[in-house]
Amino acid sequence: MKTVRISLNSIDKVKTFVNEVTKFDAEFDLVSGRYVIDAKSIMGIFSLDLSKPIDLNIHCDSDSDIDTILEKIQPFIVE
């Protein structure tokens, strides 16, 4: 599992992010406080507080797949 901080502070970012992660077979969880939701669910994402960065947990066995995923979601990652 790999965890990164992402920012989804606009409707367009949420739609683009969901379109990117649904292309992969890996499981994605967004964690905000005590809430954990499926990152492939637009309705679930909008139930979170998007005004601040949130944690994205990527559940994937292959390191090369994780590298590909991180490359695709790079615009959303905050350091």
N, C-alpha and C positions, 0 to 999 in steps of 0.2 A: 504494500500500500504506500502511496505517495500522497502527501498533503501539501497544498499550496494555498496562499491567500489570493482571493480574486475580488474584483470590484464589478458589480453589476448595477450601476447607479442610473441607468436609463432603460426605457422600454426596448429601444432598439438593441442595446447591449444584451439584454435578456434573450430576445428572440434570436440574435446571432449566436450567442453562446449555446442555447439549446439545440440549434441546428447543427453546430459543430460536434457537440458531445453525442448526439444521437447517431452519428456516423460510426461510432465505435461500439464494440461488443462489451467493453469494460463497464463495470458498475461505478457510478459517480454519486457521492453523497455530499450535500451542502450542510454545513454545521454552523448554526448561529445560536450561541448560548446553549440551551438545553434542547433545541429543536434540530432534528436531523431529517432532511427531506431528499427525495430523489432529484438529482440535478437535471434529469431529462423531463421533468414536469414543470411546465410554464406556470400552471396554477400554484404549484407548491412553492416555486421561487417567489412569486408575488405575495405569498403569505409571510415572507421573511422581512426583516428590517434591512432594506437595501441601501440605506444612507451611509453605511460603513462597510469595510471589507469583511468578507466571510470566508470560512475555511472550505476548501474543496478536497474531499478524500477520493482518490482514484484507486480503485481496486482492480489491479491488473497483474498478471503473473510475469509477463515478459517486459524486461527493461527496454527493449527496442520499441515496444508498443507505447510504453510510458513516454519515451523521448518524442515519439511522433505526436502523441496527445498533447504534451507540453508545448510543442512547436505550434500546433493548431490553436491552442487557447492562450498563447503568449500575450495577445492584446488585452486580456482580462486580468493577467497576473499583476499583483502589486508586491513590491519588495518590502 
